[in-house]
Amino acid sequence: MKKRELGKSGLEVSAIGLGCMGMSFGYGPPKDKQEMISLIRKAVELGVTFFDTAEVYGPFANEELVGEAFAPMRERVVIATKFGFKIGPKGEQIGLDSRPEHIKEVAEASLKRLRTDVIDLFYQHRVDPDLPIEDVAGAVKELIREGKVKHFGLSEAGVQTIRRAHAVQPVTALQNEYSLWWRRPEKEVLPALEELGIGFVPYSPLGRGFLTGKMNENTTFDSSDFRNRLPRFTPEARKANQGLVDLLGDIAKRKKATSAQIALAWLLAQKPWIVPIPGTTKLHRLEENIGAASIELTLDDLREIEHAASKIDVKGARYPEHLEQMTGR
């Protein structure tokens, strides 16, 4: 697979990474551990070198899964994980916590679960409004100096936070949601990242599965699937947003590709320092997503997508209000 550098950091990764969250958390019951380990190792064989996890996925189970999968091949991959949530005794999220002492505790625990002596990319999962971002960046800077972390990242941060953090410890990558149906980063975030030389890692690049064309207004989710709580996934919103999926499907037919591949190829075509991390638990989907890296969208293709997408008014908020308030700070 083609490689990409995240900004000007020197961190080179596969053009498409793998988000591991859904293997343990978020999209229904956890999947079979041995099957997921096999899938992760197969991804490496297919050229994926960039893998995304977090302590809160499970919590803890996803890091343990990733750690076990990579124990025999650690030197071949770049592992990104995250800190920033306070986790209760029953595994529940009870708010944010990016105090420097907590960051260091999380780093030590993540290193053990990941069975490694260094975290390649350590993201703040959500910006903590109760703490100056300079303190957070300073804590990660110390971990980098100690050799426990290689690169610092932010997730769902706004431009002012990014600039302030970057002044203390260079930010290697920002992980925000970005896809054809969530384009807010284009307004302020992408220009700032280009100026500062920071890479961009879009999560949910396939709109949590919606842009694959494999679901419609009648699709039902497991009771533990968090999409049940997202306004954009009500049957009414899915019906209203079908036009975007139809657009991708039309272009995919012409390109002898799939809707998912066109959605990913569109992201790759936006900037050379963008590395999407679609998640999957199925081998055929993994192979399909990886195939997007070899699809070339021409300027005419991109203009056509832009023109058609501009006429589609996406319905439904991406998060309930209390979760949206935790983003873009």
C-alpha positions as CSV (number, residue, x, y, z in Angstrom):
1,M,0.0,0.0,0.0
2,K,1.0,3.6,-0.6
3,K,2.5,5.5,2.4
4,R,1.7,9.0,3.7
5,E,3.5,11.3,6.1
6,L,1.3,12.8,8.8
7,G,2.0,16.5,8.2
8,K,5.7,17.3,8.5
9,S,6.2,15.1,11.5
10,G,8.3,12.4,9.8
11,L,5.7,9.8,10.9
12,E,5.0,7.7,7.8
13,V,2.0,5.3,7.8
14,S,-0.1,3.4,5.3
15,A,-2.5,5.7,3.3
16,I,-5.4,3.9,5.0
17,G,-5.3,2.8,8.6
18,L,-7.6,0.6,10.6
19,G,-9.8,1.8,13.4
20,C,-10.1,-1.0,15.9
21,M,-12.8,0.4,18.3
22,G,-15.7,-1.6,16.8
23,M,-14.0,-4.9,17.5
24,S,-14.6,-4.4,21.3
25,F,-17.0,-1.5,21.7
26,G,-19.7,0.8,20.3
27,Y,-21.3,-1.3,17.5
28,G,-23.0,-4.1,19.4
29,P,-21.5,-6.9,21.4
30,P,-17.7,-7.4,21.4
31,K,-16.5,-9.7,18.5
32,D,-14.6,-12.9,19.0
33,K,-11.1,-12.1,20.2
34,Q,-9.2,-14.7,18.2
35,E,-11.1,-13.7,15.0
36,M,-10.2,-10.0,15.6
37,I,-6.6,-10.9,16.2
38,S,-6.5,-12.8,12.9
39,L,-8.1,-9.8,11.2
40,I,-5.6,-7.3,12.6
41,R,-2.7,-9.5,11.6
42,K,-4.2,-10.0,8.1
43,A,-4.4,-6.2,7.8
44,V,-0.6,-6.0,8.4
45,E,-0.1,-8.6,5.7
46,L,-2.2,-6.5,3.3
47,G,0.0,-3.4,3.9
48,V,-1.8,-1.6,6.8
49,T,0.7,-0.1,9.2
50,F,-1.5,2.4,11.2
51,F,-3.8,1.1,13.9
52,D,-6.1,3.1,16.2
53,T,-7.3,2.2,19.7
54,A,-8.1,3.9,23.0
55,E,-8.2,3.0,26.7
56,V,-11.9,3.9,26.8
57,Y,-12.8,1.4,24.1
58,G,-14.2,-1.5,26.2
59,P,-12.9,0.1,28.4
60,F,-9.4,-1.4,28.2
61,A,-10.4,-4.5,26.2
62,N,-9.5,-3.0,22.8
63,E,-6.0,-2.0,23.9
64,E,-5.5,-5.5,25.2
65,L,-6.7,-7.0,21.9
66,V,-4.4,-4.8,19.9
67,G,-1.5,-5.5,22.2
68,E,-2.0,-9.3,21.9
69,A,-2.3,-9.1,18.1
70,F,0.9,-7.1,17.6
71,A,3.0,-8.9,20.2
72,P,4.9,-10.9,17.5
73,M,5.2,-8.0,15.0
74,R,5.4,-4.8,17.0
75,E,8.2,-3.3,14.9
76,R,6.0,-3.4,11.7
77,V,3.2,-1.1,12.9
78,V,2.3,2.3,14.3
79,I,-0.1,2.2,17.2
80,A,-2.2,5.2,18.2
81,T,-4.1,5.3,21.5
82,K,-5.8,8.0,23.6
83,F,-6.2,9.5,27.0
84,G,-8.5,12.0,28.5
85,F,-11.5,10.3,30.0
86,K,-12.2,9.5,33.7
87,I,-13.3,5.8,33.9
88,G,-15.3,4.6,36.9
89,P,-15.0,1.3,38.7
90,K,-17.6,-0.4,36.5
91,G,-16.0,0.8,33.3
92,E,-18.3,3.8,32.9
93,Q,-17.2,7.2,31.6
94,I,-17.6,9.8,34.3
95,G,-16.3,12.8,32.6
96,L,-13.0,14.2,31.3
97,D,-9.6,14.0,33.0
98,S,-6.5,15.3,31.3
99,R,-4.6,16.3,34.5
100,P,-0.8,15.7,33.9
101,E,-0.6,13.1,36.6
102,H,-3.6,11.2,35.1
103,I,-2.0,11.3,31.6
104,K,1.1,9.7,32.9
105,E,-1.0,7.0,34.7
106,V,-2.9,6.2,31.5
107,A,0.3,6.0,29.5
108,E,1.8,3.5,31.9
109,A,-1.4,1.4,31.9
110,S,-1.7,1.6,28.1
111,L,1.9,0.5,27.6
112,K,1.2,-2.6,29.6
113,R,-2.0,-3.5,27.8
114,L,-0.4,-2.8,24.4
115,R,2.6,-5.0,25.4
116,T,5.1,-2.3,24.2
117,D,7.6,0.0,25.6
118,V,6.5,3.0,23.5
119,I,3.3,4.5,22.2
120,D,3.7,5.8,18.7
121,L,1.0,8.4,18.8
122,F,-0.8,9.5,22.0
123,Y,-3.9,11.6,21.4
124,Q,-5.9,13.6,23.9
125,H,-9.3,12.0,23.2
126,R,-11.4,15.1,24.0
127,V,-10.3,18.6,25.1
128,D,-10.7,19.1,28.8
129,P,-12.1,22.6,29.4
130,D,-11.0,22.6,33.0
131,L,-7.3,22.4,32.1
132,P,-5.0,24.6,30.1
133,I,-4.0,22.7,26.9
134,E,-0.5,23.9,27.6
135,D,-0.4,21.6,30.7
136,V,-1.6,18.7,28.6
137,A,1.0,19.3,25.9
138,G,3.6,19.7,28.6
139,A,2.8,16.3,30.1
140,V,3.0,14.5,26.8
141,K,6.3,16.4,26.1
142,E,7.7,14.8,29.2
143,L,6.5,11.4,28.2
144,I,8.2,11.9,24.8
145,R,11.4,13.0,26.6
146,E,11.3,9.8,28.7
147,G,10.9,7.7,25.5
148,K,7.5,6.4,26.4
149,V,5.7,8.2,23.6
150,K,6.9,9.2,20.2
151,H,4.2,11.6,18.9
152,F,1.5,13.9,20.3
153,G,-2.0,14.1,18.9
154,L,-5.4,15.8,19.6
155,S,-8.9,14.6,18.8
156,E,-11.9,16.8,18.1
157,A,-10.0,19.9,19.0
158,G,-10.7,23.4,17.6
159,V,-8.2,25.7,16.0
160,Q,-7.2,27.8,19.0
161,T,-6.6,24.6,21.1
162,I,-4.4,23.2,18.3
163,R,-2.3,26.3,18.0
164,R,-1.8,26.6,21.8
165,A,-0.8,22.9,22.1
166,H,1.5,23.0,19.1
167,A,3.4,25.9,20.6
168,V,4.4,23.7,23.6
169,Q,4.8,20.3,21.9
170,P,4.5,19.9,18.1
171,V,1.2,18.1,17.3
172,T,1.7,15.3,14.8
173,A,-1.9,14.6,14.0
174,L,-5.4,15.7,14.6
175,Q,-8.2,13.1,14.7
176,N,-11.6,14.5,13.9
177,E,-14.7,13.1,12.2
178,Y,-14.6,13.9,8.5
179,S,-16.4,12.5,5.5
180,L,-18.7,13.5,2.7
181,W,-21.5,13.8,5.3
182,W,-19.5,15.7,8.0
183,R,-17.5,18.4,6.4
184,R,-17.1,21.0,9.2
185,P,-13.3,20.5,9.3
186,E,-12.9,22.1,5.9
187,K,-13.8,25.6,7.1
188,E,-11.1,26.3,9.7
189,V,-9.4,23.1,10.8
190,L,-7.8,21.9,7.5
191,P,-6.3,25.3,6.6
192,A,-4.7,25.5,10.1
193,L,-3.3,22.0,9.9
194,E,-1.8,22.8,6.5
195,E,-0.2,26.0,7.8
196,L,1.2,24.2,10.9
197,G,2.3,21.0,9.1
198,I,0.0,18.7,11.1
199,G,-1.5,15.5,9.7
200,F,-5.2,14.7,9.7
201,V,-6.8,11.4,10.6
202,P,-10.5,11.3,9.8
203,Y,-12.5,8.9,12.0
204,S,-15.9,7.6,10.8
205,P,-14.7,8.2,7.2
206,L,-17.6,6.0,6.0
207,G,-20.2,7.8,8.1
208,R,-20.4,4.9,10.7
209,G,-21.3,2.6,7.9
210,F,-24.0,4.7,6.2
211,L,-21.9,5.8,3.2
212,T,-21.2,2.1,2.3
213,G,-24.7,1.9,0.9
214,K,-25.3,-1.2,3.0
215,M,-28.1,0.3,5.2
216,N,-31.3,2.1,4.7
217,E,-34.2,3.5,6.7
218,N,-35.3,0.0,7.7
219,T,-32.0,-1.2,9.0
220,T,-32.1,-2.1,12.7
221,F,-29.1,-2.1,15.2
222,D,-28.3,-4.2,18.2
223,S,-29.6,-2.6,21.4
224,S,-26.0,-1.9,22.6
225,D,-25.1,-0.2,19.3
226,F,-24.5,3.5,20.0
227,R,-25.9,4.5,16.6
228,N,-29.3,4.1,18.2
229,R,-28.6,7.3,20.1
230,L,-27.4,9.4,17.2
231,P,-29.9,11.8,15.6
232,R,-28.4,11.2,12.2
233,F,-29.3,7.5,12.4
234,T,-33.1,7.9,13.0
235,P,-35.0,6.2,10.2
236,E,-36.3,9.6,9.0
237,A,-32.7,11.0,8.8
238,R,-31.4,7.9,7.0
239,K,-34.2,8.2,4.4
240,A,-33.5,11.9,3.9
241,N,-29.8,11.3,3.5
242,Q,-30.1,8.5,1.0
243,G,-29.2,11.0,-1.8
244,L,-25.6,11.1,-0.7
245,V,-25.3,7.3,-0.8
246,D,-27.0,7.2,-4.3
247,L,-24.4,9.8,-5.5
248,L,-21.5,7.6,-4.3
249,G,-23.2,4.5,-5.8
250,D,-23.5,6.2,-9.3
251,I,-19.8,7.2,-9.3
252,A,-18.7,3.8,-8.0
253,K,-20.5,1.9,-10.9
254,R,-18.6,4.1,-13.4
255,K,-15.3,3.5,-11.6
256,K,-15.9,-0.2,-11.2
257,A,-15.6,0.3,-7.4
258,T,-17.8,0.3,-4.4
259,S,-19.5,3.3,-2.6
260,A,-17.2,2.8,0.4
261,Q,-14.1,2.9,-1.9
262,I,-15.3,6.2,-3.5
263,A,-16.0,7.8,-0.1
264,L,-12.4,6.9,1.1
265,A,-10.8,7.8,-2.2
266,W,-12.5,11.2,-2.0
267,L,-10.9,11.8,1.4
268,L,-7.5,10.7,0.2
269,A,-7.8,13.2,-2.7
270,Q,-8.5,16.2,-0.4
271,K,-4.9,16.5,1.0
272,P,-1.8,14.3,0.8
273,W,-1.5,14.3,4.6
274,I,-4.9,12.9,5.3
275,V,-5.0,9.3,6.5
276,P,-8.6,7.8,7.1
277,I,-9.0,5.0,9.6
278,P,-12.2,3.1,8.6
279,G,-13.1,0.4,11.1
280,T,-14.4,-3.1,10.3
281,T,-14.7,-6.6,11.8
282,K,-15.0,-8.4,8.4
283,L,-12.1,-9.5,6.2
284,H,-14.0,-8.7,2.9
285,R,-14.7,-5.2,4.1
286,L,-11.0,-4.8,5.2
287,E,-9.9,-5.8,1.6
288,E,-12.5,-3.4,0.1
289,N,-11.4,-0.5,2.2
290,I,-7.7,-1.1,1.4
291,G,-8.6,-1.1,-2.3
292,A,-9.6,2.5,-2.0
293,A,-6.0,3.5,-1.8
294,S,-5.5,2.5,-5.5
295,I,-8.5,4.4,-6.9
296,E,-7.6,7.7,-8.6
297,L,-10.3,10.3,-8.7
298,T,-9.8,12.8,-11.5
299,L,-10.4,16.5,-11.1
300,D,-13.6,16.0,-13.1
301,D,-14.7,13.3,-10.8
302,L,-14.0,15.5,-7.8
303,R,-15.8,18.4,-9.3
304,E,-18.8,16.2,-10.1
305,I,-18.9,14.9,-6.5
306,E,-18.6,18.5,-5.1
307,H,-21.4,19.8,-7.4
308,A,-23.8,16.9,-6.6
309,A,-23.0,16.9,-2.8
310,S,-23.5,20.7,-2.6
311,K,-27.2,20.1,-3.5
312,I,-27.7,17.6,-0.7
313,D,-28.7,19.0,2.6
314,V,-27.6,16.3,5.2
315,K,-30.3,15.9,7.9
316,G,-29.8,15.1,11.6
317,A,-27.1,16.1,14.1
318,R,-24.1,13.8,14.2
319,Y,-24.2,13.6,18.1
320,P,-26.8,14.3,20.8
321,E,-26.2,17.8,22.1
322,H,-24.3,16.9,25.3
323,L,-21.7,14.9,23.2
324,E,-21.4,17.6,20.5
325,Q,-20.5,20.1,23.2
326,M,-17.4,18.0,23.9
327,T,-16.1,18.6,20.3
328,G,-14.4,21.5,18.6
329,R,-13.1,23.2,21.7
